[in-house]
């Protein structure tokens, strides 16, 4: 091998390839412009000289606005993340008090933290859009957030995995309205979860109503959180055709502890509730605290939804639930809460588009809602459908599907308030250049129009980021990943604070009202 010949070949090859850009033309392909060479009825895509050197950027004005907001938001984020000194808990509480016998919240209530926006130009914040009854909507929402034990359920796609966005919003709201704990946690973990330390034995299985790789159960009973965990395989034959006496007893367990790497508010839960249903055979449950048996009981095996709650006087460090059964019930997850303040559930559905709800069992869903009593719902969908939209008809149909699913939930709890967070900017490569998906802006506007016309508030995440082609700037600033879709940890905090700020500017609760 001759290095000079190799170098010469590379130079000649690159020169020829670059020279072809001068010959490449802008052509029409199914009504869209593309660059390349016409080969009969086919087109060989190839950049022109102009597009070869071109970079698509957000306008300078938009960049300045984004950077101005982000820089100031980051200062506020740092302040929010700083932990105050942790208050010591009397060791006697841990030793002399049986967690199962607790009847009240003995955890020290945190001081209310009201945000200081003096360093932020709030005129540049993308505000929330409301239906025609804006004043009535905001008054009701403010009252709901200030009521004892206000539960919020945040449904969304993979942007929420790992308690992202939900966790930041929960911490901010709990800092103002009180409350503690991370809310819903699945028993079988499928992604990293830092908001609480929940570990399950290896024989747990996980099933999700929105998972296209799994056949949906005929009973459709997936609960409010749309997933369930089991420690025995589901039955594929009728129960009356099985000789239950011949089945072995299976034991499974999971442990609950507060996380030492999450927000301090999330550590201060003292109410652990196990949500279950579809129990068709006797199931024994034992609860251990620091390896001491504190409760022995049986789950209700009538096939309906039920809950099993343990209350503690301190945030649990080692609470273990152990189950024995020949046929596992369906466990819809656990909730880690305090009796008062904000409880916010993160329900992340990887790959989902918000159209799974109408496929669920309504009776099961309603029974769980009656127990949870959520007052506010946040839907965050749209991103997963963007790459597959072909035309405006697809967008219109999708908007109707999403509304039908939201209304399915709303009919079961009509007194609740609903907000919708639209999709973020998403870009795709066209002739080597990153552009916002063509139909994303129309989808965003259609979702907004549909929500506002049907009594649902809408926050425009797309515009909050800067609008068309803004994702490139977020990637450049390391606020979004190289998939040009998902936010980084840093970006998650920024986009979450942008939403919280927009919400807070409309609510602006008075400290005297929250005492």
N, C-alpha and C positions, 0 to 999 in steps of 0.2 A: 504494500500500500504506500503510495507516494502522497505525503501531506500536501504538497503543492497542487497536485492534480485534484485532490479532494476539495481543497479550498477554492480552486478555480471552478470546479463543477458547481459548488454551492453558490458562488457569486453569479455564474451564468444562469443557473436555475432560478434564483431569486429575481434576477433582472428580467428574465422572460416572464415570470409570474406577475411582476409589477407592471411590465409593459402591457400585459393583457388587460389591466384595469383601464387603459386608455381606449381599448376597443369595446369594453363592456358597455351595454346600453340600458336605459330605463325602459322596462317593458310592462305591458299590462297582463296580469295573471288573474283570471276570474274576478275582474273588477278591482284588483289591488295592484299597486305599483311594486315591481321588484327589479333587481338589477341582474344582468347576465347576458346570455347569448340565446337566440332563438334557434332551435334545432327542429325544424318542422313544426309539429304541434306541441313539442316539449320545450321547456326552458331550462337551460343549465345556469344555475345561479352563480353569479360572480360579482364581486364588488366593483364599482366604478372608482376612478381616482378620487372623486369627491367623498364618497362614502367610506373609502379605505382610511382616510385620515379624520373622518368626522367622529365626534363624540357628542352624544345627546346629553344635554345638561338641563337642569331646572333653570329658569330665568334667574338673573342675578338678584332681582327683588325678592323672589321667593327664598333663595338661599340665605339672604340677609335676614329675612324674617324667621326662617327656621333656626339659624344659628343664634339669633338673639334670644329666642324662646328657650332653645335647648341649653344654652350656656347658663341662663338664669335658673331654669328648672333644675339643672344639675346641682346648683348651689343648695336649692331647697331639698333635693333628694339626699344630699350628704347630711343635712341637718336632721331629716327624718330618720335616717339610718343610725344615728348616734344613740347608743343605749344609755339610759340613766343607770345609776348604781342599783344593783339588785338588792331588794330588801330581804333581810334574813328571815327565815321561817323558824318559829319556835320548834326545836327538835322534838319537844313533847307531843306536838301535833302529829308527827309522823309515827311515834311509838305508841302513844296511849289512846289514840282515836282510831276506831275501826272505820276505814273509808266507806264501807257499805252502810254505816249508820248515820252518815252525814245528812243533815236536814237543811243546812243553809250554807251560803257561800262565805267561807272564812278567809278567802284570799283577799289580800289588800287591793282595793280598787285603785286603778291607775289615775293619775291626774289627767284632766282633760287637756288635750293639745290642739290649740287653734292655730291654723297655719298663718304665717306672716308673708303676704304677697307684696310687700313694699318694694322688693327688688325686681318684680316681674311686671312687664308691660302687659297687663291683662287684656288690652285692646287687641292684641295679636293672637289671643287664645281662640281656637275654634269652639264656639259655644254649642250647646245642645239645642236642637230644634224641637219644638213642642207642637202638639195638636192645637186646634183653635182655642180650647179651654186651658190655655197656658197657666194662668193664675191659679185656677182650681187644681190643675195637675200638680203644680209645685207645692201648694199648700198641703195637699194630701200626702205627697211624698215626704215632705218635711215632718209631718205628724207621724207617719209610719216609721221613719228612721229614729225618731225620738221615743217611741214606745218601748217598754221593757221587752226584751227578747225579740227584736225585729230580725227575722231571717230573710236573707237575700239569696237567691239561687242564680248563679252565673253559668249559663250554658254557652258552650262555644266549641270550636274545633281545636286543632293542635296548637294554636297560638296560646292556649290556656294550660297546656301540659306542664306538670311540675308546679302547679299553683301560680303560674306566671299571670300577671295582670290582676287576677283575682286576689292573690296574696297581698299585693301592694295596696290595692283598693281597700281590702279588709283592714289592714293595719291602720290606714289613714282614718277610716270611719270609726274603728274601735277607739282610736285615740281621741275622737271627739265625742262619740255617743256612749262609750264604754263597751264592755263585753270582752270576751277572751276566747281563745281556742281557734283552730283552723276550720271547724265545721266538718264537712264530709270528707272521709278518707276511705278508699276501697280496701277490702281485706287483702285481696290478691293484687300486689303492686305490678304494674306493667311499665311504669316509667319512674324516673327519680322523683322522690317525694321528700322534701326537706321540712315541711311545715309541722310534721309530727313524726315520731319514731314508731312506726307500726311494722312489725315483722310477723310473717305467718309461716306455719309449717309447710313443708314441701308438697304435701298432698292437696293443697288448695288449687282449684281450677277457676278460670275467669271466663265469663261469657258476656258479650256486649250486643245490644240490639242493633247498634249502628255498624258493627264489624261485618263487612261484605264477605269475609273469608269463612264466616261461621253461619251455619243454617239457623235461622231464627226459631226459637221454641214455639210450638203450637199454642201454648198457653199464653204467650205474649206478656207474661208477668215479669217485667224487668225493674219495676219500681220507678220512683221519681228520678233516680240517678242513672237510669237506662243501662245499668250493668248489674251483674250478680256474680257471687263467688260460691263455689261448692267444694266439698271435700270428698264426694263420691261422684262417679260419672252419672249423668242424667239418665233417667229411665227411657228406654226406647220401645217399651211394651207396656200395655195397661197394668196398673198396680194390682188389680184383682187376679192377674194371671201369674203373679209371683208368689212363691212360698217364702215369705219374709223370714220365717224361722230358720231357714237354711242359709241366710245371708250372715256374713261376719260383722261384728261391731267394729266400726272404724273410729279412730280418735284423731282429732285435729285441734290445733290451737293457734292463737295469735297473741302477741303482746303489744301493749300500748304504753308509751312513755312520751313525755314532752321532749321536743327537740332542743338541743343546746346550740343549734346553728341557725335558728330562725328568729323572727321578730319576738320581742319579749311578750307582747300581747298574746301571741299564739300559745305560749307556754302555760298561760294561766287559765286552763280549763279544769273543771271539776265535775263534769257530767259526761259520762261515756254511754252512748246509746247504740245498741246493736239492732239494726233493722233487718227483719227476715220475713219470709213467707213461704208458701208452698211446702210446708212441713207435713209429711204424710205418714211418718212413723215416729215413735218416741225418740226424743233427743234430750240427753242430759247435758247440763251446763254447770261448770265449776269455775269460780273466779278466785284467783290467788293474788294477794298483794304482798310483795316482798317474800314470795314462797309460802305465805300463810293463807290457808283456805278461809275466805271471808264469806262465801256464799255458794250454796249448792241448790240447784233448781232444775226445772224441766221447761223446755220451750213448748208453746202451744202448738199442737199438731193437727189443727183443723183445716189446713191448707190456705188459710187467709193471711193477710198482712198483720204483723205484730211487731212490738219493739220490746227490748230488754235493756233496762237502764241501771247503771251503777253510779252512785254519787260519792264523791270524795271530798275531804276537807282540805286537801292539798293537791297540787298538780301531780299526777301519778308518775312515778319513776320506773315502776315495774309492775304493771297490772296485766295479768295473764288470764285469758279466757280459754277454757278447754271444753271440747264437745265430744260426746259419744253418740253415735247413731249408726244404724244399718243403712239408712238412706238419708243423705244430707238434705236439709232444707236449702232454700235459696237465700243467700245472705246479700242484701242490697247495699251493705256497707255499714260504716259506723260514723257517728257524728260526735265531735269533741267540742263541747260548748261550755258556756256559763249560763245561769238562768236569766241574766239580764244583759242588756246591751245588744250589740250587733253580732249576729252569726251569719257568715257568708260562705256558701258552699261553692267550691270550684268543681264544675262538671265538664271535663275536657273529653271531647269525642274526636279522636284522630280520624281524619278523612271524611267527617260528617259535614252535611250542608244544612242541617236544621230541619230535615224532613222525615225524621224517624218517629215523632211523637204520635202521629195518627195510627201508627202500626202497633202501638202498645195497648195493653188491656186497661180499659178505662176504670173499672172497679178497683183494681189493684192500685192504680195510680192515685185515684181519689182517696182511698183509705190511707195511703202514706202521706198525702197532702194534709189530711185532717190531723195527723200526728205532728207533722213538721210545722204547719201553720205559716208558710212563707208569706211575706207581705209585698216583696219586690222581686221581679224577675228581670234579668239582663240576658238578652239573646245576642250572640256575637257570631254571625255566620256570613257566608258569601265567598270567602276566599277559595274554598275547595271547588267551587263550581266555575270559577273564572276561566281556567284553561280549556274548559269543554264547551263554552258558549259559542254558538255558530252565528247567531243572528239575533235581532231584537226580539223576535218571537220567543226564543229560548229564554231571554231575560225576563220577559213579561210572564211567561209560564212559571219560571222559578220563583219570582216574587209572589205569585199567587199561592204556590205550594208552601212557601215559608209562612205566609200569613195564615193559611189554613191550619198549619201545625201550631202556630202561636195561639190561634183562636181555640184550638182543641184544648190547650192547657188553660187558657183564660176562662173557658166555659166551666171548668171544674173548680175555679177559685176566682170568681168575677170581681171580688173586692180588691184583688192584688193590682199593683202598678207595674207596667211593663215599659222597659227601655230597650232599644236596639242599638248595638254598635256595628257600624258598617265595616266592610272589608278594608284592609290597608292597601296602599299602592303595591302592585305586583308587576314586575317587568319580565319580558321575554326577549330573546335574541331574534332580531330580524335583519338578515344580511350582515350579521356580525355586530349589530348595534343594539343596545338594550332600550326597549321601548315599553311603556305601559301597555298592558293587554288592551286591545282595541275596544272591547265592549265593557271594560271595567268602569269607566266614567258613567256610562249609561246605566249599568247595573246599580251603581251607587245612588244615582238620582232616582231610579225606579224604586229601589228599596225605601229610600227616604219618603218619596211620594206616597207609597203604599202604607208605610207606618203612620205617617201623620194623618192620613185620611181615615185611619182606623184606631185612633186614640192611643198610639204608641209613640213615645219620644224617640228621637234619633240623634245619635252622635256620629258625625262624619269623620271617621278616622283617616280616610283618604285625603281629605282637605287639611286635616290637622297635621299630616306629614308634609304637606306642601303641594299636594295635587299631582298632576301628570308628571311622570318621570322623576318624582322625588325620591323613589326608592334607591336610585343610584347614589344620591347624596347621603342617605342613611347608611348605605353599605360603606361608602368612603369614610364616613365618620365612625365606623365600627359600631353603629347602632342597630344594624341588621346584618344577617349572615349572607354568605356567598350564594345561597339559594335564591336570593332576591325575594324572599317571602316572609321568613320568620325573623323576629327581633332577637338581638343578642340580649344578654342579661342587663347590660347597660341601657340598651334601647327599650327594653321592657319597662324599666323604671321610668324612663322619660315619657313614653306613650301613656303609661298608667297615670303618671302625675298630670299629664295634659287632660286626661279624661276626668280625674278627680277634681282638678282645678275648675274645669267647666261646670261640673256638678255643684261644687261648693259655692261658686260665684252666684248661682241661682238660689241656693238654699240659704247660705249665710246664717246658720243658726246662732241665736244669742245664747251666751253662756248661762244667763239666768234661767233660760227655758229648759236647760239640761240638768239642773241641779236636782 
